[in-house]
Amino acid sequence: MSKVYYVYILASKRNGTLYIGITNNLERRIYEHKNHLIKGFTEKYNVNMLVCHEQTNNVEAALLREKQLKRWNRKWKLALIEKDNPNWNDLVNNWIPDLVGDDKE
């Protein structure tokens, strides 16, 4: 069985601060971002809305895509997000109902 790698874009809000990352477990990684378990940029700027993601079975391709997207200008990044997510919905709400960031405990 081949591994799956994800390149993802998080936002603080529509047209807000963006973060681009890579992971082999998107659900776990988004959970970490939403619950501020990862110290640094995303925690400091409250960047935890999943607005775009791509997947591949090739780790080298994922790393290259991440680097490519990080070099893109903001206008291109916004266009990429809005191509498939014009309303800037938090995509987590569609497929990980228990990870929406609500503290129910």
ROSE-4610 file (N, C-alpha, C; in Angstrom, 1 decimal, always signed):
// ROSE-4610
residu = [M/M/M/S/S/S/K/K/K/V/V/V/Y/Y/Y/Y/Y/Y/V/V/V/Y/Y/Y/I/I/I/L/L/L/A/A/A/S/S/S/K/K/K/R/R/R/N/N/N/G/G/G/T/T/T/L/L/L/Y/Y/Y/I/I/I/G/G/G/I/I/I/T/T/T/N/N/N/N/N/N/L/L/L/E/E/E/R/R/R/R/R/R/I/I/I/Y/Y/Y/E/E/E/H/H/H/K/K/K/N/N/N/H/H/H/L/L/L/I/I/I/K/K/K/G/G/G/F/F/F/T/T/T/E/E/E/K/K/K/Y/Y/Y/N/N/N/V/V/V/N/N/N/M/M/M/L/L/L/V/V/V/C/C/C/H/H/H/E/E/E/Q/Q/Q/T/T/T/N/N/N/N/N/N/V/V/V/E/E/E/A/A/A/A/A/A/L/L/L/L/L/L/R/R/R/E/E/E/K/K/K/Q/Q/Q/L/L/L/K/K/K/R/R/R/W/W/W/N/N/N/R/R/R/K/K/K/W/W/W/K/K/K/L/L/L/A/A/A/L/L/L/I/I/I/E/E/E/K/K/K/D/D/D/N/N/N/P/P/P/N/N/N/W/W/W/N/N/N/D/D/D/L/L/L/V/V/V/N/N/N/N/N/N/W/W/W/I/I/I/P/P/P/D/D/D/L/L/L/V/V/V/G/G/G/D/D/D/D/D/D/K/K/K/E/E/E]
num = [1/1/1/2/2/2/3/3/3/4/4/4/5/5/5/6/6/6/7/7/7/8/8/8/9/9/9/10/10/10/11/11/11/12/12/12/13/13/13/14/14/14/15/15/15/16/16/16/17/17/17/18/18/18/19/19/19/20/20/20/21/21/21/22/22/22/23/23/23/24/24/24/25/25/25/26/26/26/27/27/27/28/28/28/29/29/29/30/30/30/31/31/31/32/32/32/33/33/33/34/34/34/35/35/35/36/36/36/37/37/37/38/38/38/39/39/39/40/40/40/41/41/41/42/42/42/43/43/43/44/44/44/45/45/45/46/46/46/47/47/47/48/48/48/49/49/49/50/50/50/51/51/51/52/52/52/53/53/53/54/54/54/55/55/55/56/56/56/57/57/57/58/58/58/59/59/59/60/60/60/61/61/61/62/62/62/63/63/63/64/64/64/65/65/65/66/66/66/67/67/67/68/68/68/69/69/69/70/70/70/71/71/71/72/72/72/73/73/73/74/74/74/75/75/75/76/76/76/77/77/77/78/78/78/79/79/79/80/80/80/81/81/81/82/82/82/83/83/83/84/84/84/85/85/85/86/86/86/87/87/87/88/88/88/89/89/89/90/90/90/91/91/91/92/92/92/93/93/93/94/94/94/95/95/95/96/96/96/97/97/97/98/98/98/99/99/99/100/100/100/101/101/101/102/102/102/103/103/103/104/104/104/105/105/105]
x = [+0.9/+0.0/+0.9/+0.6/+1.4/+0.9/+1.8/+1.5/+0.9/+0.1/-0.5/+0.1/+0.4/+1.0/+0.1/-0.1/-1.0/-0.2/-0.4/+0.0/-1.3/-1.2/-2.5/-2.2/-3.3/-3.3/-4.3/-3.8/-4.7/-4.8/-5.9/-6.1/-6.7/-6.4/-7.0/-8.4/-8.7/-10.1/-10.1/-11.2/-11.2/-10.2/-9.3/-8.3/-7.4/-7.3/-6.4/-5.0/-4.4/-3.1/-3.1/-2.1/-2.1/-0.9/-1.0/+0.0/+0.0/+1.1/+1.2/+2.1/+1.6/+2.3/+2.1/+2.8/+2.8/+2.7/+1.9/+1.8/+1.4/+1.6/+1.1/-0.1/-0.6/-1.9/-2.6/-3.4/-4.1/-5.0/-5.8/-6.7/-6.0/-4.9/-4.1/-3.5/-3.0/-2.3/-3.3/-4.4/-5.4/-5.9/-6.1/-6.5/-5.4/-4.2/-3.1/-3.1/-3.4/-3.5/-4.7/-5.8/-7.1/-7.0/-6.3/-6.2/-4.9/-4.2/-3.0/-1.9/-1.8/-0.8/+0.6/+0.6/+1.8/+2.2/+3.3/+3.7/+4.3/+4.2/+4.8/+3.8/+4.0/+3.3/+1.8/+1.3/-0.2/-0.8/-0.2/-0.7/-0.8/+0.3/+0.5/-0.6/-0.8/-1.7/-3.1/-3.4/-4.7/-5.1/-4.1/-4.3/-4.7/-6.0/-6.4/-7.6/-8.0/-9.1/-8.5/-8.8/-8.4/-9.1/-8.5/-9.1/-8.8/-7.7/-7.3/-6.3/-6.4/-5.5/-5.4/-4.2/-3.9/-3.3/-3.4/-2.7/-2.0/-1.0/-0.2/+0.4/+0.8/+1.5/+3.0/+3.5/+4.9/+5.4/+6.2/+6.7/+7.5/+8.3/+9.1/+8.3/+7.2/+6.3/+5.6/+5.2/+4.6/+5.5/+6.8/+7.7/+8.0/+8.1/+8.2/+7.0/+5.8/+4.6/+4.5/+4.9/+4.9/+5.8/+7.1/+8.0/+7.5/+6.9/+6.4/+5.3/+4.4/+3.3/+3.8/+4.8/+5.4/+6.0/+6.5/+7.2/+6.2/+4.9/+3.9/+3.6/+3.2/+2.7/+1.3/+0.9/-0.4/-1.6/-1.6/-2.7/-2.9/-1.8/-1.9/-2.4/-2.0/-2.5/-4.0/-4.4/-5.8/-6.6/-6.1/-6.8/-6.9/-5.9/-5.9/-6.9/-7.0/-8.0/-9.4/-9.6/-11.0/-11.4/-10.5/-10.9/-11.8/-11.5/-12.4/-13.1/-12.8/-13.4/-13.7/-14.6/-14.8/-15.4/-16.0/-16.6/-15.6/-14.5/-13.5/-14.1/-14.8/-15.3/-14.2/-14.3/-13.4/-13.7/-12.8/-13.1/-13.2/-12.6/-12.7/-14.2/-15.0/-16.4/-17.1/-16.6/-17.2/-16.8/-15.7/-15.2/-14.6/-14.5/-14.0/-14.9/-16.1/-17.0/-16.6/-15.7/-15.3/-14.0/-13.6/-12.4/-12.7/-13.9/-14.2/-13.6/-13.0/-12.3/-13.1/-14.3/-15.1/-14.7/-14.5/-14.1/-15.4/-15.7/-16.9/-16.7/-15.4/-15.1/-15.2]
y = [-1.2/+0.0/+1.2/+2.1/+3.4/+4.4/+5.2/+6.3/+7.5/+8.3/+9.5/+10.7/+11.7/+12.9/+14.1/+15.0/+16.2/+17.5/+18.3/+19.7/+20.5/+21.3/+22.0/+23.5/+24.2/+25.7/+25.9/+26.6/+27.0/+28.6/+29.1/+30.5/+30.9/+32.1/+32.6/+33.0/+33.5/+33.9/+34.1/+34.5/+34.8/+35.9/+35.7/+36.7/+37.0/+36.1/+36.4/+35.9/+35.6/+35.0/+33.6/+33.2/+31.9/+31.1/+29.8/+28.9/+27.7/+27.3/+26.2/+25.1/+23.9/+22.8/+21.5/+20.5/+19.1/+18.1/+17.0/+16.0/+14.7/+13.6/+12.3/+11.9/+12.7/+12.4/+13.8/+14.1/+15.4/+15.6/+14.5/+14.7/+15.0/+14.2/+14.5/+15.9/+16.3/+17.6/+18.7/+18.6/+19.7/+19.8/+18.6/+18.5/+19.3/+19.0/+19.7/+21.2/+21.7/+23.1/+23.7/+23.1/+23.6/+23.7/+22.8/+22.7/+23.3/+24.1/+24.8/+23.9/+22.7/+21.8/+22.0/+22.8/+23.1/+24.5/+24.7/+26.0/+26.7/+28.0/+28.8/+29.6/+29.7/+30.6/+30.4/+29.2/+29.0/+29.3/+28.9/+29.2/+30.7/+31.4/+32.9/+33.7/+33.3/+34.0/+33.4/+32.4/+31.6/+31.2/+30.6/+30.1/+28.6/+28.3/+26.9/+26.5/+27.3/+26.9/+26.2/+25.0/+24.3/+24.8/+25.5/+26.1/+25.5/+24.7/+24.0/+22.8/+21.8/+20.7/+19.9/+19.3/+18.4/+17.2/+16.1/+14.8/+14.2/+13.4/+12.6/+11.4/+10.4/+9.3/+9.4/+10.5/+10.7/+11.8/+11.4/+12.4/+13.5/+13.2/+14.2/+15.2/+14.7/+15.6/+16.5/+16.0/+16.8/+17.9/+17.5/+18.5/+19.6/+19.2/+20.2/+21.1/+20.6/+21.4/+22.4/+21.9/+22.8/+24.0/+23.7/+24.7/+25.7/+25.1/+25.9/+26.9/+26.4/+27.2/+28.3/+28.0/+29.0/+30.1/+29.8/+30.8/+31.7/+31.2/+31.9/+33.2/+34.2/+35.4/+35.2/+36.2/+36.0/+35.9/+36.7/+36.6/+35.2/+34.5/+33.2/+32.2/+32.4/+31.5/+31.7/+33.0/+33.2/+32.6/+32.7/+32.2/+30.6/+30.0/+28.5/+28.2/+28.9/+28.6/+28.8/+29.9/+30.2/+29.4/+28.7/+27.9/+26.8/+26.1/+25.0/+25.4/+26.5/+26.9/+28.4/+28.9/+30.3/+31.0/+30.3/+30.9/+30.8/+30.2/+30.1/+29.3/+28.2/+27.4/+26.6/+26.3/+25.5/+24.0/+23.5/+22.1/+21.0/+21.3/+20.3/+20.0/+21.0/+20.8/+19.8/+19.6/+18.7/+17.2/+17.0/+15.6/+15.2/+16.0/+15.6/+16.3/+15.9/+16.6/+16.8/+15.9/+16.1/+17.0/+17.6/+18.4/+19.9/+20.3/+21.7/+22.7/+22.2/+23.1/+23.4/+22.9/+23.2/+22.4/+23.0/+22.3/+22.0/+20.7/+20.2/+19.6/+19.6/+19.0/+20.0]
z = [+0.0/+0.0/+0.0/-0.9/-1.0/+0.0/+0.4/+1.3/+0.5/+1.2/+0.6/+1.3/+0.5/+1.1/+0.7/+1.5/+1.3/+1.4/+0.4/+0.5/+0.8/+1.8/+2.3/+2.5/+2.4/+2.7/+3.8/+4.8/+5.9/+5.8/+6.3/+6.4/+7.8/+8.2/+9.4/+9.2/+8.0/+7.6/+6.1/+5.5/+4.1/+3.8/+2.8/+2.4/+3.6/+4.6/+5.7/+5.6/+6.7/+6.7/+6.2/+5.4/+4.8/+5.3/+5.4/+5.8/+4.8/+4.3/+3.4/+4.1/+4.1/+4.8/+4.0/+4.5/+4.0/+5.1/+4.8/+5.9/+5.2/+5.9/+5.4/+6.2/+7.1/+7.8/+8.0/+7.0/+7.0/+8.2/+8.6/+9.7/+11.0/+11.3/+12.5/+12.5/+11.3/+11.2/+11.4/+10.8/+11.0/+12.4/+13.0/+14.5/+15.3/+15.0/+15.8/+15.6/+14.3/+14.1/+14.8/+14.7/+15.3/+16.8/+17.4/+18.9/+19.4/+18.5/+18.9/+19.5/+19.0/+19.5/+18.9/+17.8/+17.1/+17.4/+18.1/+18.5/+17.2/+17.2/+16.1/+15.3/+14.0/+13.1/+13.2/+13.0/+12.9/+14.2/+15.3/+16.6/+16.9/+16.6/+16.8/+16.1/+14.8/+14.0/+13.8/+14.6/+14.6/+13.2/+12.5/+11.1/+11.2/+11.1/+11.2/+10.4/+9.4/+8.5/+7.3/+7.0/+5.8/+4.6/+3.7/+2.6/+1.2/+1.2/+0.0/+0.4/-0.4/-0.2/-1.5/-1.7/-2.8/-2.3/-3.0/-2.5/-3.7/-3.2/-4.2/-3.4/-4.2/-3.6/-3.6/-4.1/-4.3/-3.4/-2.4/-1.4/-2.0/-3.0/-3.7/-4.4/-5.1/-5.8/-4.8/-3.6/-2.6/-2.1/-1.8/-1.4/-2.4/-3.7/-4.7/-4.8/-4.7/-4.8/-3.7/-2.5/-1.3/-1.5/-2.0/-2.3/-3.3/-4.4/-5.5/-5.0/-4.2/-3.7/-2.8/-2.0/-1.0/-1.8/-3.0/-3.8/-4.6/-4.8/-5.5/-4.8/-5.7/-5.1/-4.5/-3.7/-3.0/-3.9/-5.0/-6.0/-6.5/-6.8/-7.4/-6.3/-5.1/-4.0/-3.8/-3.8/-3.6/-4.8/-6.0/-7.1/-7.0/-6.5/-6.4/-5.3/-4.2/-3.2/-3.8/-4.5/-4.9/-6.1/-6.8/-7.9/-7.4/-6.3/-5.8/-4.6/-3.9/-2.7/-2.7/-3.6/-3.8/-2.5/-1.6/-0.4/+0.8/+0.6/+1.6/+2.8/+2.5/+3.6/+4.2/+5.5/+6.2/+5.7/+4.9/+4.3/+5.3/+6.5/+7.6/+7.9/+7.9/+8.2/+7.3/+6.2/+5.2/+5.5/+6.1/+6.1/+7.4/+8.4/+9.7/+10.7/+11.0/+11.8/+13.2/+13.8/+15.2/+15.3/+14.2/+14.2/+14.0/+14.1/+13.8/+14.8/+15.9/+16.8/+18.0/+18.1/+19.3/+20.5/+21.6/+22.8/+23.6/+23.6/+24.2/+25.6/+26.0/+27.3/+28.4]
